[in-house]
């Protein structure tokens, strides 16, 4: 990228192609997904054949052999047209698959990554628990006890995106209760294993088509070969993964904000009051100007963050400048999206208050983006703590 954070020709082509695909294939699904909490399984798995799964995966494992930045561009485009599917995509693509790609053994990568890249497998991340949200590591109650060639896992995972439809879960559990956060291990769990159940499918305010669940693990046996990384070193996988996750949630905000601005401009030109389009009213123009400024700045910082984390070395993250940048990116993007959608709702007036409208659907999505991957408050703490070090 250039110093001005403009896209080069190849990056712009990726963004435009993903936008066209999402506009044609994913946008028509959005209304039904929201109305019925419906999951378009066939359409999601078809993303593999279309080249939109396995973006960061090497070609020899069936992927597109591109980088994190490219993955962010795809998510930005998808989220313009179907943000619920975009969330499920990033949970699969980044939270699960990319972590296996980065931290897995050659055998694990060969076993799982091709299927996650072509759509045969859908992935999820199992981290948050009923009693462990912002303190996901310290308050983790799920346990994994070694028994011969297996670990026996017991516990619950809550608010798991893709939980009801996943084939593979990147799961974290405590393997040494006496070591606190240094006694956590990552596992690749086959969701069709005995002892794995969907305890409840959760009904949400926004992102409704993206399936969310509480998962139960009751004496679930997982082979020792499915330990991701090293035993008791799961925290390394978690922290680098969280930084990448935060950087990759920001494109959802950008895509949604871009769509809200586009809808607001069109509505302002079309809607007539007092004999003229409301676009002629200075107070409407003021809101549009503020929206455009927010969209531009959040997009630019998002690209900056993706660039900063694009080549994050294995085992890095969870500290230092990239830790601050990723937290800043998602905090600013979510906060800006909130403001953009507030302006958009005022411009649309009563239309925005009607459930089935697109602008209402966009508005209902903002809260999750201020909570997921660490709340706004957690993001502020990360930023401040990194600033105050030294």
C-alpha positions in Angstrom: 0.0 0.0 0.0 1.1 3.6 -0.6 1.6 6.1 2.2 -1.9 7.4 1.4 -3.5 4.0 2.1 -5.0 3.7 -1.3 -5.5 0.3 -2.8 -3.2 -0.9 -5.6 -4.6 -2.3 -8.8 -4.6 -5.9 -7.6 -6.2 -5.0 -4.2 -8.9 -2.9 -5.9 -9.6 -5.9 -8.2 -10.1 -8.2 -5.2 -12.5 -5.7 -3.6 -14.5 -5.1 -6.8 -14.8 -8.8 -7.6 -15.9 -9.7 -4.1 -18.4 -6.8 -4.2 -19.9 -8.0 -7.4 -20.2 -11.6 -6.1 -21.8 -10.4 -2.8 -24.2 -8.1 -4.6 -25.3 -10.9 -7.0 -25.1 -14.0 -4.8 -25.3 -12.9 -1.1 -27.5 -9.8 -1.0 -30.6 -11.7 -2.1 -30.2 -14.0 0.9 -30.0 -11.2 3.5 -33.7 -10.6 4.1 -34.7 -14.2 4.6 -31.7 -14.8 6.9 -32.8 -11.9 9.1 -36.5 -12.6 9.0 -36.2 -16.4 9.8 -32.7 -16.8 11.3 -32.2 -18.9 8.3 -28.8 -20.4 7.4 -27.9 -20.6 3.6 -25.7 -23.7 3.9 -25.4 -24.4 0.2 -24.6 -20.7 -0.6 -21.9 -20.6 2.1 -20.2 -23.8 1.0 -20.3 -22.6 -2.6 -18.0 -19.8 -1.5 -15.2 -22.4 -1.7 -15.7 -23.2 -5.4 -15.9 -19.4 -6.0 -12.5 -18.9 -4.5 -13.7 -17.0 -1.4 -12.7 -19.6 1.3 -9.1 -20.2 2.2 -8.0 -16.7 1.2 -4.8 -16.9 3.3 -4.2 -20.6 2.5 -1.3 -21.7 0.3 -2.3 -23.1 -3.1 -0.9 -26.5 -2.2 -3.6 -26.8 0.5 -6.3 -25.6 -1.8 -6.4 -21.9 -1.0 -6.1 -18.6 -2.8 -2.5 -18.0 -1.5 -3.3 -14.4 -0.6 -2.7 -12.3 2.5 -4.6 -11.1 5.5 -5.2 -7.7 3.8 -6.9 -9.4 0.9 -9.0 -11.4 3.3 -10.1 -8.0 4.9 -11.1 -6.7 1.5 -13.3 -9.7 0.8 -15.0 -9.2 4.2 -15.5 -5.5 3.6 -17.3 -6.3 0.3 -19.4 -9.1 1.8 -20.5 -7.0 4.7 -21.8 -4.3 2.4 -24.5 -6.7 1.1 -24.9 -9.4 3.8 -23.2 -8.6 7.0 -24.6 -11.7 8.8 -23.0 -14.0 6.3 -19.8 -11.9 6.5 -19.7 -12.6 10.2 -20.0 -16.3 9.7 -17.4 -16.1 7.0 -14.8 -14.4 9.2 -15.5 -16.8 12.1 -14.8 -19.7 9.8 -12.0 -18.1 7.8 -10.1 -16.2 10.4 -11.0 -17.3 13.9 -10.9 -21.0 13.0 -9.1 -21.8 9.8 -6.4 -19.2 9.9 -5.5 -20.2 13.4 -5.2 -23.8 12.4 -3.1 -22.8 9.4 -0.8 -20.6 11.6 -0.5 -22.9 14.6 -1.1 -26.4 13.4 1.3 -29.2 12.6 1.8 -30.2 8.9 -0.5 -33.2 9.5 -3.2 -31.0 11.1 -3.0 -28.5 8.3 -3.2 -31.2 5.7 -6.2 -32.9 7.5 -8.3 -29.8 8.1 -7.3 -26.8 5.9 -8.3 -28.2 2.5 -11.8 -29.0 3.6 -12.1 -25.6 5.3 -10.9 -24.0 2.0 -13.3 -25.7 -0.3 -16.4 -25.6 1.8 -16.6 -29.3 2.8 -16.0 -28.1 6.4 -17.3 -25.1 8.3 -15.3 -23.9 11.3 -16.0 -22.1 14.6 -14.0 -20.8 17.6 -14.9 -22.1 21.1 -13.5 -19.6 23.6 -16.2 -17.6 25.4 -18.1 -19.4 28.2 -21.2 -18.7 30.4 -19.0 -17.3 33.2 -16.0 -16.2 31.0 -16.4 -13.3 28.6 -14.1 -10.4 28.9 -12.0 -12.6 31.2 -12.2 -15.5 28.8 -8.9 -17.0 29.9 -8.8 -16.3 33.6 -12.3 -17.5 34.2 -12.3 -20.5 31.8 -14.0 -23.5 33.4 -13.8 -26.0 30.5 -11.3 -28.8 31.2 -9.4 -31.4 29.2 -8.0 -34.4 31.1 -5.4 -36.7 29.5 -6.6 -40.3 29.3 -4.3 -42.5 27.2 -4.2 -41.3 23.6 -7.1 -38.9 24.2 -8.1 -35.9 26.1 -11.6 -35.9 27.7 -13.1 -32.5 27.5 -16.0 -31.2 29.7 -17.4 -27.7 29.6 -19.7 -25.2 27.9 -19.0 -22.5 25.3 -21.4 -19.6 24.9 -22.2 -17.1 22.1 -20.3 -19.3 19.5 -20.7 -18.0 16.0 -21.3 -20.9 13.6 -21.8 -23.2 16.6 -25.0 -24.8 15.3 -23.6 -25.5 11.8 -19.9 -26.1 12.3 -18.0 -29.3 11.5 -14.8 -28.2 13.2 -14.2 -26.2 16.4 -11.0 -24.6 17.5 -11.6 -25.2 21.3 -9.7 -23.9 24.3 -9.8 -25.8 27.6 -7.7 -25.9 30.8 -5.2 -28.8 30.9 -3.5 -27.7 34.1 -5.8 -26.1 36.7 -2.9 -25.0 38.9 -1.3 -22.8 36.2 -4.1 -20.5 35.5 -3.9 -18.9 32.0 -0.7 -20.7 31.4 -2.5 -24.0 31.7 -4.8 -23.6 28.7 -4.5 -25.8 25.6 -6.0 -25.4 22.1 -7.7 -28.4 20.5 -9.2 -29.1 17.0 -12.5 -30.8 17.8 -14.6 -32.7 15.4 -18.1 -31.3 16.1 -19.7 -34.6 15.1 -17.9 -36.4 17.9 -19.9 -38.2 20.7 -20.3 -35.8 23.7 -20.7 -32.6 21.5 -24.1 -31.1 21.5 -25.7 -27.8 20.7 -27.2 -26.9 24.0 -29.2 -24.0 22.6 -29.4 -22.0 19.4 -29.5 -18.3 20.3 -31.9 -15.8 18.8 -30.3 -12.4 18.3 -31.2 -8.8 17.7 -28.9 -8.4 14.7 -26.7 -10.6 12.6 -29.7 -12.9 12.8 -28.8 -15.3 9.9 -25.4 -15.9 11.4 -25.9 -18.9 13.6 -25.0 -18.6 17.2 -25.1 -21.3 20.0 -24.2 -22.5 23.4 -22.1 -25.7 22.9 -21.9 -28.5 25.4 -18.9 -30.8 25.7 -19.7 -33.8 28.0 -16.9 -36.4 28.2 -15.9 -35.6 24.6 -12.8 -37.6 23.7 -10.4 -35.7 21.5 -7.2 -37.4 20.2 -3.9 -36.2 21.6 -3.0 -35.6 17.9 -5.6 -32.8 17.8 -3.7 -30.6 20.3 -3.0 -27.4 18.4 0.5 -26.1 19.2 1.8 -27.3 22.5 0.1 -28.4 25.7 -0.5 -25.5 28.1 0.5 -23.0 25.5 -2.9 -22.2 24.1 -2.6 -18.6 25.3 -0.1 -17.9 22.6 -2.7 -19.0 20.0 -5.4 -17.0 21.7 -3.6 -13.7 21.9 -2.2 -13.6 18.3 -5.6 -14.8 17.2 -7.5 -12.1 19.1 -5.3 -9.4 17.5 -6.0 -10.8 14.0 -9.7 -11.1 14.9 -10.0 -7.5 16.0 -8.3 -6.3 12.8 -10.7 -8.5 10.8 -13.9 -7.3 12.5 -13.2 -3.8 11.4 -13.9 -4.5 7.7 -17.4 -5.6 8.7 -17.9 -2.1 10.2 -16.5 -0.5 7.1 -18.7 -2.5 4.7 -21.9 -1.8 6.7 -21.0 2.0 7.0 -20.4 2.2 3.2 -23.8 0.6 2.5 -25.5 2.9 5.0 -24.0 5.9 3.3 -25.1 4.7 -0.1 -28.6 4.1 1.1 -28.8 7.4 2.8 -27.7 9.3 -0.3 -30.2 7.5 -2.5 -33.0 8.1 0.0 -32.2 11.8 0.4 -32.4 12.3 -3.4 -35.6 10.3 -3.7 -37.5 11.5 -0.6 -39.5 14.7 -1.2 -40.8 17.0 1.5 -42.1 20.6 1.1 -42.0 20.1 -2.6 -38.3 19.2 -3.0 -35.8 16.4 -2.3 -34.6 16.3 1.3 -31.1 16.2 -0.1 -31.6 20.0 -0.7 -31.9 20.6 3.1 -28.7 21.7 4.8 -29.3 19.6 7.9 -29.5 16.5 5.7 -26.4 17.6 3.9 -24.6 18.1 7.2 -25.4 14.5 8.2 -24.3 13.1 4.9 -21.0 15.1 5.2 -20.3 13.7 8.7 -21.2 10.2 7.5 -18.8 10.4 4.5 -16.0 11.7 6.8 -16.4 8.9 9.2 -16.6 6.3 6.5 -13.4 7.6 4.9 -11.4 7.7 8.1 -12.5 4.3 9.4 -11.7 2.7 6.0 -8.2 4.3 6.0 -7.4 3.2 9.6 -8.8 -0.3 8.9 -6.4 -0.6 5.9 -3.5 0.7 8.1 -4.3 -1.9 10.8 -4.6 -4.7 8.2 -1.2 -3.7 6.8 0.4 -3.6 10.3 -0.8 -7.1 11.1 -0.5 -8.5 7.6 2.8 -10.4 8.3 2.3 -11.0 12.0 4.9 -13.7 13.0 3.7 -16.9 14.6 3.6 -16.5 18.4 3.5 -12.7 18.2 0.5 -10.6 19.2 -1.2 -9.9 22.5 1.4 -7.1 23.2 3.2 -4.2 21.7 2.2 -1.9 18.8 0.2 -4.4 16.9 -1.9 -5.1 20.0 -2.7 -1.4 20.3 -3.3 -0.9 16.6 -5.8 -3.8 16.3 -7.7 -2.6 19.4 -7.7 0.9 18.1 -9.0 -0.3 14.7 -12.0 -2.1 16.0 -12.8 0.5 18.7 -12.8 3.3 16.2 -14.6 1.4 13.5 -17.4 0.2 15.7 -17.8 3.7 17.3 -17.8 5.3 13.9 -20.3 2.8 12.6 -22.6 3.6 15.5 -22.5 7.3 14.5 -22.9 6.6 10.8 -26.0 4.4 11.4 -27.5 7.1 13.8 -27.2 9.7 11.0 -28.6 7.2 8.5 -31.6 6.5 10.7 -32.4 10.1 11.1 -32.1 10.7 7.3 -34.5 7.8 6.7 -36.9 8.9 9.3 -39.8 6.5 10.0 -38.5 4.1 7.4 -35.6 3.3 9.6 -37.9 2.2 12.4 -39.5 -0.5 10.3 -38.1 -4.0 11.0 -38.0 -5.3 7.4 -36.1 -2.3 5.9 -32.4 -2.7 5.0 -31.4 0.4 7.1 -33.2 -1.1 10.1 -31.3 -4.4 9.6 -28.0 -2.5 9.5 -28.9 -0.5 12.6 -29.6 -3.6 14.6 -26.2 -5.0 13.8 -24.1 -2.3 15.5 -24.2 -3.6 19.1 -22.5 -6.8 18.5 -19.5 -5.0 16.9 -19.1 -3.0 20.2 -19.1 -6.2 22.2 -17.5 -9.0 20.2 -13.7 -9.7 20.3 -13.5 -7.6 23.5 -15.9 -4.9 24.4 -15.2 -1.2 23.7 -14.1 -0.9 27.3 -11.6 -3.8 26.9 -10.3 -2.2 23.7 -9.7 1.1 25.6 -7.9 -0.6 28.3 -5.6 -2.4 25.8 -4.8 0.9 24.1 -4.2 2.8 27.3 -2.0 0.0 28.8 0.2 -0.1 25.7 0.5 3.7 25.7 1.6 3.7 29.4 4.2 1.0 29.1 7.8 2.1 29.4 
